[in-house]
């Protein structure tokens, strides 16, 4: 095995051009750590925020990337066998320590999830963080039950598409939004029952479909539309704040009596690797392999194309999950 590896390095925050492909020493694992030979890694908006210098945590220089999929290269503590297929995510990846934008990534064994699949790596690479966030938003955030209804605000994002897939596997009625009529077919392809073109105020139209309100909603756009999202949900239902596609994170002069309809609950979700059980990952990959669940891969890139990949992510032109194959 070579003593070096290719990796993307950010020396200081800035535009996509600060992402530099370099040759670095390949890290070596100590007991309690796992060295993963990266076969694919997904791209996430939080990596844009980090690259732009907007993240609350982390420092430079750094190899970014909050997730990766691949095979075990080294596991000195014996937690995993060499060659075992695994995914990893979060836990400080790409911020406190070097992350997944590399041919090898070194992570704590506690944030490694094993699986077995014959799916291609570009499909597997799209899954880890997307599935963890979608699964947690539904089960922890909304606490969705089979047969209920859910609104996904920001439905054409990779997480929005994954939530729709998981919700349909649970027999739920799914309402999902997009600002662009041309994305209707994409939403319908993952089983969305009601596509709503988002002009900033969708509550009246949701109530036209579900007069009493939906059982739950996942907010992926941001606080600029959340007041309207809260008005789509029935009393006793939940709005889960998961994403900020608009990059609007905070509320000025928050007045709860005005923002929160009677009986509607507001929560948030942000998870770690431990929040995605290995059996949930395996079940989802098996469902993909048998054709029961689609994976919304929007585009694949080589590591040499990382600057263009970030440009596309910023421009919201990917139309699903962006995946890089080192």
Secondary structure as UniProt FT lines:
FT   STRAND          4..10
FT   HELIX           16..18
FT   STRAND          19..25
FT   TURN            31..32
FT   STRAND          33..42
FT   HELIX           45..51
FT   TURN            52..53
FT   STRAND          67..74
FT   TURN            76..77
FT   TURN            82..83
FT   STRAND          85..89
FT   TURN            91..92
FT   TURN            94..96
FT   STRAND          104..108
FT   HELIX           109..111
FT   STRAND          112..114
FT   HELIX           121..125
FT   TURN            126..127
FT   HELIX           128..136
FT   HELIX           137..142
FT   TURN            146..147
FT   STRAND          149..153
FT   TURN            154..156
FT   HELIX           158..169
FT   TURN            170..171
FT   STRAND          173..178
FT   HELIX           181..183
FT   HELIX           184..189
FT   TURN            190..191
FT   STRAND          194..197
FT   HELIX           203..209
FT   TURN            211..212
FT   STRAND          214..219
FT   HELIX           223..230
FT   TURN            231..232
FT   STRAND          233..241
FT   TURN            245..246
FT   TURN            252..253
FT   HELIX           256..259
FT   TURN            262..263
FT   STRAND          265..268
FT   HELIX           273..275
FT   HELIX           278..289
FT   TURN            290..291
FT   STRAND          297..302
FT   HELIX           303..305
FT   HELIX           306..314
FT   TURN            315..316
FT   STRAND          321..325
//
